[in-house]
Amino acid sequence: MRIAPLPRIGAPLLTLGASVFLVSAYNLSFWKTFVAATGGMRFDTVPVHAGAFLLLVLLFNAILTLFNFRFVIKPVLIALFLGASAASYFMNEYGVVIDASMVQNVFETDPREAHELLGWRMAQTVTVLGILPSLLVWHLPLAFRPVRRDLLLKTGTVAASLLAAAGLLLLLFKVLAPAVREHRELRFLLTPTNMFQATHSYLKRRWSVPVVIAPLGTDAAPGPKWTAAGARKRTVTVIVVGETARAMNFSLNGYARQTNPALARQAGLINFRNVSSCGTATAVSVPCVFSGLTRDDYSADRAGRQEGLLDVLKHAGFDVLWRDNNSGCKGVCDRVRFEDVSQPVPGDPLCNGEECFDERLLRGLPEMIRTAQKDLVVVLHQKGSHGPAYWKRYPPGFSRFEPVCRTNELERCSRESIVNAYDNSILYTDYFLARTLDLLRASAAQDSVDTAMLYFSDHGESLGENNLYLHGAPYIISPAEQRTVPMMLWLSDGFRQRFRFDRQCLAARSAQAFSHDNVFHSVLGLLNVSTAVYNPRLDLTHPCTRGN
């Protein structure tokens, strides 16, 4: 019996069909997690799931089209089908995720261990999802157009796929953004992209040269104002690193709602109203702001290979402490004292079952100031307004604006309730900062220390403007809501007089444009640290320091 030959099909149809097959056949674990993250399988979530499916198909189609050439596309698809079938089996059978550690296990597993993982079920899966589709692709006759027309068609296909995907992403952003942010494991479940990402991470780590941290500011020393200050008092400087606070929702910056009632009553507080962040995500902004590099010069690799602001302060003789109620310091505090206060303790009124409120950062701080033997710099890293669970960031007593969104599934909430929850988190930050100032003011009076506080947020947040939510957009196309951040400075009378700051001059600069680029040098200027890495042009206090 003779088998009829397979019909000849156009090469573009092959990549589209392969994209549909990749997204549907190998991603059971991904779709189970995604459906649960977006509210489960309900009638009203079907459009979301269908839209996400189409979005991935369009992205895969755009990528595969780049390989859609004679003698290239078939080997590429066969390799994808075979690899994805094996990955899919292990994810479905053992509940694993495909990350760098899993790839390391593959490379380092000995034959005996590998044999134990093999079986008939794996053979069946690889046969059905890997070998049979590969044989079909290998024997499928393809039709390719003449070179010039083919290139034009490929360019149009890639452009149309990406444009349609971007449109879908914009429509579904309110649903997808919180789902992906709260379920980061999704990127390890999406096959076959997880295989490439994991392999790249493993090889990069395997072949990487050990990082040598270059010293920075080892010449740092107290400047002339320390010796000319007369009676020697200790100084305590608190740097508060806010989280996801955007400047336009601070009533100090003209927001219609009263979100800063406590800070508005703080004497001597200087609020800078026009400040830009270095990035739109914590992983970029925090290393950048403490690195001494400007945003234009910053790269994660460059910053990770040299010391930063906290190291310079340590070289100058300060006792430096990082207190964290977030997800760590992203490497900037690796060589100074570190305290994690984010883990909830049963019975602690400043914690709930999942996390702790920012007030926990202040616990024990007065005693620490009182007993410190050296000049002290303390960094307080807030949980702040991190979304999408804004309602979890503040105690119940701060729920002034109602109703609030109480789910991570933002598509189930009105924009009003999302903004209400976010504004309540800003209201709590207002209270936290005011408590910090009250504490520093009391320490200055009772413990004879000169105190100061600098506050800035790492980045802002989108709350539905142009259907964008959360943060992390590429900086070059990011909206102002994700880039414009609050920044404030407060100096005790003793601190201001000791280092000769003109408060009226500083207040007059509150409307000028500043950025995270100014923080490194402004802290050194505030504390009169003498070092070659200090740039007075980036020190926002320098023009307001008498004697400069």
C-alpha positions as CSV (number, residue, x, y, z in Angstrom):
1,M,0.0,0.0,0.0
2,R,1.5,3.3,-1.1
3,I,1.2,6.3,1.3
4,A,0.0,9.5,-0.4
5,P,2.6,12.2,-0.4
6,L,2.1,15.1,2.0
7,P,0.8,18.3,0.6
8,R,3.2,21.1,0.0
9,I,2.6,24.1,2.3
10,G,4.1,27.6,2.5
11,A,6.9,28.0,4.9
12,P,5.1,30.8,6.8
13,L,2.2,28.4,7.6
14,L,4.8,26.0,9.1
15,T,6.1,28.5,11.6
16,L,2.6,29.6,12.6
17,G,1.5,26.0,13.1
18,A,4.6,25.2,15.0
19,S,4.0,28.2,17.3
20,V,0.5,27.0,18.1
21,F,1.8,23.5,18.8
22,L,4.7,24.8,21.0
23,V,2.4,27.0,23.1
24,S,-0.3,24.3,23.5
25,A,1.4,20.9,23.6
26,Y,4.4,21.5,25.9
27,N,3.0,24.0,28.5
28,L,0.6,22.2,30.7
29,S,2.4,23.3,33.9
30,F,2.6,26.9,32.6
31,W,-1.1,27.1,31.8
32,K,-2.2,25.5,35.1
33,T,-0.1,28.1,37.0
34,F,-1.2,31.0,34.7
35,V,-4.9,30.1,35.0
36,A,-4.7,29.9,38.8
37,A,-2.8,33.3,38.9
38,T,-5.5,35.0,36.9
39,G,-8.5,33.9,38.9
40,G,-9.1,30.3,37.8
41,M,-11.2,28.9,35.0
42,R,-14.3,31.1,35.0
43,F,-16.4,32.4,32.2
44,D,-15.1,36.0,32.6
45,T,-11.5,34.9,32.5
46,V,-11.7,33.0,29.2
47,P,-11.0,36.1,27.1
48,V,-7.9,36.7,29.2
49,H,-6.6,33.1,28.8
50,A,-7.4,33.2,25.0
51,G,-5.7,36.5,24.6
52,A,-2.6,35.3,26.5
53,F,-2.5,32.2,24.3
54,L,-2.7,34.3,21.1
55,L,0.0,36.7,22.5
56,L,2.4,33.9,23.0
57,V,1.7,32.4,19.6
58,L,2.4,35.7,17.9
59,L,5.7,36.1,19.8
60,F,6.8,32.6,19.0
61,N,5.8,33.1,15.4
62,A,7.9,36.3,15.1
63,I,10.9,34.5,16.6
64,L,10.6,31.4,14.4
65,T,10.1,33.5,11.3
66,L,13.7,34.8,11.8
67,F,14.9,31.1,11.3
68,N,12.5,30.3,8.4
69,F,15.0,29.6,5.7
70,R,15.6,26.6,3.6
71,F,17.8,24.0,5.3
72,V,17.4,26.0,8.6
73,I,13.8,25.9,9.8
74,K,13.4,22.1,9.9
75,P,16.5,21.4,12.1
76,V,15.5,24.2,14.4
77,L,11.9,22.9,14.8
78,I,13.1,19.3,15.3
79,A,15.5,20.4,18.0
80,L,12.8,22.4,19.7
81,F,10.3,19.6,19.6
82,L,12.7,17.0,21.0
83,G,14.0,19.3,23.8
84,A,10.6,20.7,24.7
85,S,9.1,17.2,24.9
86,A,11.7,16.1,27.5
87,A,11.4,19.4,29.4
88,S,7.6,19.0,29.4
89,Y,7.8,15.5,30.7
90,F,10.0,16.4,33.7
91,M,7.8,19.4,34.6
92,N,4.6,17.5,34.4
93,E,5.9,14.3,36.0
94,Y,8.0,15.7,38.8
95,G,6.7,19.3,39.2
96,V,10.2,20.8,38.6
97,V,10.9,24.1,36.9
98,I,13.5,24.6,34.2
99,D,16.1,27.0,35.7
100,A,19.9,27.2,35.8
101,S,20.1,24.7,38.7
102,M,18.1,22.2,36.7
103,V,20.4,22.6,33.7
104,Q,23.4,22.1,36.0
105,N,21.8,18.9,37.3
106,V,21.5,17.7,33.7
107,F,25.2,18.4,32.9
108,E,26.5,17.0,36.2
109,T,24.3,13.9,36.7
110,D,26.2,10.6,36.3
111,P,24.8,7.8,34.1
112,R,23.4,5.8,37.1
113,E,21.4,8.8,38.3
114,A,20.3,9.6,34.8
115,H,19.1,6.0,34.2
116,E,16.8,6.2,37.2
117,L,15.0,9.1,35.7
118,L,14.3,7.3,32.4
119,G,11.3,5.1,31.9
120,W,8.5,4.2,29.6
121,R,6.4,7.2,30.4
122,M,9.3,9.5,29.4
123,A,9.7,7.4,26.2
124,Q,6.0,7.7,25.4
125,T,6.1,11.5,26.0
126,V,9.2,12.1,23.9
127,T,7.8,9.8,21.1
128,V,4.4,11.5,20.9
129,L,5.5,15.1,21.5
130,G,9.0,15.0,20.1
131,I,9.8,12.2,17.6
132,L,6.5,12.1,15.7
133,P,6.2,15.9,15.2
134,S,9.8,15.9,14.2
135,L,9.2,13.2,11.5
136,L,6.3,15.1,10.2
137,V,8.3,18.3,9.9
138,W,11.2,16.5,8.3
139,H,9.0,14.9,5.5
140,L,6.8,17.9,5.0
141,P,7.3,19.5,1.6
142,L,7.8,23.3,1.9
143,A,7.3,26.1,-0.6
144,F,9.7,29.1,-0.5
145,R,9.2,32.2,-2.5
146,P,12.0,34.0,-4.4
147,V,14.6,35.5,-2.1
148,R,13.5,39.2,-2.4
149,R,9.8,38.4,-2.0
150,D,10.6,36.0,0.8
151,L,12.6,38.6,2.8
152,L,9.8,41.2,2.4
153,L,7.2,38.6,3.6
154,K,9.4,37.7,6.6
155,T,9.9,41.3,7.5
156,G,6.1,41.9,7.3
157,T,5.3,38.8,9.3
158,V,7.7,39.7,12.1
159,A,6.4,43.3,12.2
160,A,2.8,42.3,12.1
161,S,3.2,39.6,14.8
162,L,5.0,42.0,17.1
163,L,2.6,44.8,16.5
164,A,-0.4,42.5,17.2
165,A,1.3,41.1,20.3
166,A,2.0,44.7,21.6
167,G,-1.7,45.6,21.1
168,L,-2.8,42.5,23.0
169,L,-0.3,43.2,25.7
170,L,-1.7,46.7,26.1
171,L,-5.3,45.4,26.3
172,L,-4.4,42.6,28.9
173,F,-1.7,44.5,30.8
174,K,-4.0,45.1,33.9
175,V,-4.3,41.3,34.2
176,L,-0.9,40.1,33.0
177,A,1.3,42.6,35.0
178,P,0.2,41.5,38.5
179,A,0.0,37.8,37.5
180,V,3.6,37.8,36.2
181,R,4.9,39.9,39.0
182,E,3.4,37.8,41.8
183,H,4.1,34.5,40.0
184,R,7.7,34.9,38.8
185,E,7.9,31.1,38.4
186,L,5.9,31.5,35.2
187,R,9.1,32.4,33.3
188,F,10.6,29.1,34.3
189,L,7.5,27.2,33.1
190,L,7.1,28.6,29.6
191,T,8.6,26.1,27.2
192,P,10.8,26.3,25.2
193,T,12.0,29.8,26.3
194,N,12.8,28.4,29.8
195,M,15.3,26.0,28.2
196,F,17.3,28.8,26.5
197,Q,17.1,31.1,29.5
198,A,18.2,28.4,31.9
199,T,21.0,27.2,29.7
200,H,22.3,30.7,29.2
201,S,22.3,31.4,32.9
202,Y,24.1,28.2,33.7
203,L,26.8,28.7,31.1
204,K,27.2,32.3,32.1
205,R,27.7,31.3,35.7
206,R,30.0,28.3,34.7
207,W,32.3,30.4,32.5
208,S,32.2,33.6,34.5
209,V,35.4,34.9,36.0
210,P,35.2,35.6,39.8
211,V,34.2,39.2,40.3
212,V,36.9,41.3,41.9
213,I,35.5,44.3,43.7
214,A,37.4,47.4,42.9
215,P,37.9,49.7,45.9
216,L,36.3,53.1,45.7
217,G,37.0,56.2,47.9
218,T,39.6,54.6,50.1
219,D,41.0,58.1,50.6
220,A,37.7,59.1,52.3
221,A,38.1,61.0,55.6
222,P,36.2,63.5,57.7
223,G,36.5,67.0,56.1
224,P,37.5,70.3,57.7
225,K,34.1,71.0,59.2
226,W,34.5,68.1,61.5
227,T,37.6,69.6,63.2
228,A,36.2,73.1,63.2
229,A,32.9,72.0,64.8
230,G,34.0,72.8,68.4
231,A,32.5,70.3,70.9
232,R,32.6,66.9,69.3
233,K,29.1,65.4,68.9
234,R,28.3,62.1,67.2
235,T,26.2,62.3,64.0
236,V,23.3,60.0,63.0
237,T,22.2,60.1,59.4
238,V,19.2,58.0,58.3
239,I,18.7,57.3,54.6
240,V,15.2,56.0,53.9
241,V,14.9,54.1,50.6
242,G,11.3,54.1,49.6
243,E,9.6,51.5,47.5
244,T,7.3,52.2,44.5
245,A,6.3,55.7,45.7
246,R,5.5,58.0,42.9
247,A,5.8,61.8,43.4
248,M,2.5,62.7,42.0
249,N,0.5,61.0,44.7
250,F,2.2,63.0,47.5
251,S,0.1,65.9,48.6
252,L,3.3,67.8,49.4
253,N,3.7,67.8,45.6
254,G,0.2,69.2,44.9
255,Y,-1.8,65.9,44.9
256,A,-5.5,66.8,45.6
257,R,-5.8,64.1,48.3
258,Q,-4.3,64.7,51.7
259,T,-1.8,61.8,51.7
260,N,0.9,63.7,53.7
261,P,-0.8,65.2,56.7
262,A,2.0,64.2,59.1
263,L,4.9,65.4,57.0
264,A,3.1,68.7,56.2
265,R,3.5,69.5,59.9
266,Q,7.2,68.7,60.1
267,A,9.3,71.8,60.7
268,G,12.4,72.1,58.7
269,L,11.5,69.4,56.1
270,I,12.6,70.2,52.6
271,N,10.6,68.5,49.8
272,F,12.2,68.2,46.4
273,R,9.4,68.1,43.8
274,N,11.1,67.3,40.6
275,V,13.3,64.2,41.0
276,S,13.9,61.4,38.4
277,S,14.8,57.8,39.2
278,C,17.7,55.9,37.7
279,G,15.5,53.0,36.7
280,T,11.9,51.7,36.8
281,A,12.6,48.7,39.0
282,T,14.3,48.1,42.3
283,A,17.0,45.8,40.8
284,V,18.2,48.7,38.7
285,S,17.6,51.8,40.8
286,V,19.0,50.6,44.1
287,P,22.4,49.5,42.8
288,C,22.5,52.6,40.5
289,V,21.7,55.2,43.2
290,F,24.4,53.8,45.6
291,S,27.0,53.2,42.9
292,G,28.4,56.7,42.3
293,L,27.6,56.2,38.6
294,T,25.2,58.4,36.7
295,R,22.3,56.9,34.9
296,D,24.0,57.4,31.6
297,D,27.1,55.6,32.8
298,Y,25.4,52.9,34.8
299,S,25.5,49.2,34.0
300,A,24.8,46.3,36.4
301,D,28.1,44.7,35.6
302,R,30.1,47.9,36.1
303,A,28.4,48.8,39.4
304,G,28.8,45.2,40.6
305,R,32.5,45.3,40.1
306,Q,33.2,48.3,42.3
307,E,32.4,49.5,45.8
308,G,29.7,52.1,46.4
309,L,28.5,54.8,48.7
310,L,28.2,52.7,51.8
311,D,31.8,51.5,51.3
312,V,33.0,55.1,51.0
313,L,31.3,56.0,54.2
314,K,32.8,53.0,55.9
315,H,36.3,54.1,54.7
316,A,35.6,57.5,56.2
317,G,35.1,56.0,59.6
318,F,31.3,55.7,59.9
319,D,29.5,52.8,61.3
320,V,27.1,51.8,58.5
321,L,24.0,49.6,58.9
322,W,21.4,48.5,56.3
323,R,18.0,47.5,57.8
324,D,15.7,45.8,55.3
325,N,12.0,45.2,55.1
326,N,12.0,44.4,51.5
327,S,13.8,41.9,49.3
328,G,17.4,42.8,50.1
329,C,19.9,45.5,49.1
330,K,20.8,44.1,45.6
331,G,24.4,43.8,46.6
332,V,25.0,47.4,47.7
333,C,25.3,46.5,51.4
334,D,27.4,43.3,51.0
335,R,30.3,44.8,53.0
336,V,28.5,46.6,55.8
337,R,26.2,45.4,58.6
338,F,22.8,44.0,57.5
339,E,19.6,43.4,59.4
340,D,16.5,41.8,57.9
341,V,13.3,42.7,59.7
342,S,10.9,41.5,57.0
343,Q,10.2,38.0,58.5
344,P,7.0,38.0,60.5
345,V,7.0,36.8,64.1
346,P,3.9,35.4,65.7
347,G,2.3,37.9,68.1
348,D,4.2,40.9,66.8
349,P,1.7,43.7,66.3
350,L,3.8,45.1,63.5
351,C,3.5,42.0,61.4
352,N,0.7,40.0,59.9
353,G,0.8,36.4,58.8
354,E,2.7,37.2,55.6
355,E,5.0,40.2,56.2
356,C,5.8,43.1,58.5
357,F,5.0,46.8,58.3
358,D,7.6,49.4,57.8
359,E,7.4,50.6,61.4
360,R,9.4,47.5,62.4
361,L,12.5,49.3,60.8
362,L,12.4,51.7,63.7
363,R,12.3,49.2,66.5
364,G,15.4,49.5,68.7
365,L,16.8,52.4,66.7
366,P,16.7,54.9,69.7
367,E,18.7,52.4,71.8
368,M,21.1,51.9,68.9
369,I,21.7,55.6,68.5
370,R,22.2,56.0,72.3
371,T,24.8,53.3,72.6
372,A,26.7,53.8,69.3
373,Q,30.4,54.5,69.7
374,K,30.9,56.0,66.3
375,D,29.1,58.3,63.8
376,L,26.2,56.3,62.5
377,V,24.6,56.0,59.0
378,V,21.5,53.8,58.9
379,V,19.7,52.9,55.7
380,L,16.1,51.9,56.1
381,H,14.7,49.9,53.1
382,Q,10.9,50.1,53.1
383,K,8.3,47.7,51.8
384,G,6.6,51.0,50.9
385,S,3.9,50.7,48.2
386,H,5.0,47.6,46.4
387,G,2.2,46.3,44.3
388,P,-0.1,44.8,43.3
389,A,-1.1,44.0,46.8
390,Y,-1.1,47.6,48.0
391,W,-3.7,46.8,50.7
392,K,-1.2,44.6,52.5
393,R,1.4,47.4,52.9
394,Y,-0.3,49.3,55.7
395,P,-2.1,48.5,59.0
396,P,-6.0,48.6,59.0
397,G,-6.0,52.0,60.7
398,F,-4.6,53.7,57.6
399,S,-7.4,52.6,55.2
400,R,-8.7,56.2,54.9
401,F,-9.6,56.0,51.2
402,E,-12.3,53.4,50.4
403,P,-13.2,51.1,48.7
404,V,-9.9,49.4,48.2
405,C,-8.8,46.6,45.9
406,R,-8.0,43.5,48.1
407,T,-6.8,41.1,45.4
408,N,-3.7,40.7,43.2
409,E,-6.0,40.3,40.3
410,L,-6.3,43.9,39.3
411,E,-8.7,43.2,36.5
412,R,-11.3,42.4,39.2
413,C,-11.0,45.9,40.7
414,S,-12.0,49.3,39.6
415,R,-9.3,51.8,38.9
416,E,-10.7,53.9,41.8
417,S,-10.2,51.0,44.3
418,I,-6.7,50.4,43.1
419,V,-5.7,54.1,43.5
420,N,-7.4,54.1,46.9
421,A,-5.3,51.2,48.2
422,Y,-2.2,52.8,46.7
423,D,-2.9,56.2,48.3
424,N,-3.4,54.4,51.7
425,S,0.1,53.0,51.4
426,I,1.4,56.5,50.7
427,L,-0.5,57.7,53.8
428,Y,1.3,55.0,55.8
429,T,4.7,56.0,54.4
430,D,3.8,59.6,55.5
431,Y,3.3,58.3,59.0
432,F,6.4,56.2,59.0
433,L,8.6,59.1,57.8
434,A,7.1,61.4,60.4
435,R,7.8,58.9,63.1
436,T,11.4,58.6,61.9
437,L,11.8,62.4,62.1
438,D,10.2,62.4,65.6
439,L,12.7,59.8,66.7
440,L,15.7,61.7,65.3
441,R,14.5,64.9,66.8
442,A,14.2,63.2,70.2
443,S,17.6,61.6,69.9
444,A,19.1,65.0,69.1
445,A,17.6,66.5,72.2
446,Q,18.1,63.6,74.7
447,D,21.4,61.9,73.4
448,S,23.3,65.0,72.3
449,V,23.7,63.9,68.7
450,D,23.3,65.7,65.4
451,T,20.8,64.0,63.2
452,A,19.6,64.1,59.6
453,M,17.3,62.2,57.3
454,L,17.3,61.8,53.5
455,Y,14.3,60.0,51.9
456,F,13.9,59.0,48.2
457,S,12.0,56.3,46.4
458,D,13.6,53.8,44.1
459,H,11.0,54.2,41.3
460,G,7.4,55.1,40.7
461,E,4.3,53.2,39.7
462,S,1.7,53.2,37.0
463,L,-1.9,53.0,38.3
464,G,-3.9,52.6,35.1
465,E,-2.7,55.6,33.0
466,N,-2.9,54.5,29.4
467,N,-3.9,51.0,30.7
468,L,-0.4,50.5,32.3
469,Y,0.0,49.1,35.8
470,L,2.9,48.5,38.2
471,H,6.4,49.4,37.0
472,G,9.4,48.0,35.2
473,A,8.8,49.5,31.8
474,P,12.0,50.0,29.6
475,Y,13.3,53.4,30.8
476,I,13.3,55.0,27.3
477,I,9.6,54.4,26.9
478,S,8.5,54.5,30.5
479,P,5.8,56.9,31.6
480,A,6.6,59.8,34.0
481,E,4.5,57.9,36.7
482,Q,7.2,55.2,36.9
483,R,10.2,57.7,36.8
484,T,9.2,60.7,38.9
485,V,9.9,60.0,42.6
486,P,9.6,61.8,45.9
487,M,12.7,63.1,47.8
488,M,13.0,64.9,51.1
489,L,15.7,66.2,53.4
490,W,15.6,67.1,57.1
491,L,18.4,68.4,59.2
492,S,18.4,68.9,63.0
493,D,19.5,72.4,64.1
494,G,22.7,71.1,65.4
495,F,23.5,69.2,62.2
496,R,22.6,72.2,60.0
497,Q,24.8,74.6,62.1
498,R,27.6,72.2,62.4
499,F,28.0,71.7,58.7
500,R,26.9,75.3,57.8
501,F,23.9,74.6,55.7
502,D,21.7,77.5,54.6
503,R,18.1,76.1,55.0
504,Q,16.6,78.9,53.0
505,C,18.9,78.2,50.1
506,L,18.1,74.5,50.2
507,A,14.4,75.3,50.3
508,A,14.8,77.6,47.3
509,R,16.2,74.6,45.3
510,S,13.2,72.4,46.0
511,A,11.6,73.0,42.6
512,Q,14.8,72.4,40.6
513,A,15.3,69.2,38.6
514,F,17.3,66.6,40.4
515,S,17.8,62.8,40.0
516,H,19.2,59.7,41.6
517,D,22.5,60.9,40.2
518,N,22.7,63.5,42.9
519,V,22.2,61.1,45.9
520,F,25.8,59.7,46.1
521,H,27.5,63.1,46.1
522,S,24.9,64.8,48.2
523,V,25.3,62.3,51.0
524,L,29.1,62.8,50.9
525,G,28.5,66.6,50.9
526,L,26.0,66.4,53.8
527,L,28.6,64.5,55.9
528,N,31.5,66.6,54.8
529,V,33.4,63.5,53.5
530,S,36.6,64.5,51.8
531,T,37.4,62.1,48.9
532,A,38.6,62.3,45.3
533,V,35.4,60.5,44.2
534,Y,33.2,63.4,45.4
535,N,31.8,65.6,42.7
536,P,30.5,69.0,44.1
537,R,28.5,69.6,40.8
538,L,26.3,66.7,41.6
539,D,25.9,67.6,45.3
540,L,22.6,69.4,45.6
541,T,23.6,70.9,49.0
542,H,27.0,72.3,47.8
543,P,25.7,75.7,46.7
544,C,23.9,76.1,50.0
545,T,26.9,75.3,52.3
546,R,28.5,78.4,53.7
547,G,32.2,78.6,53.2
548,N,32.3,76.5,50.0
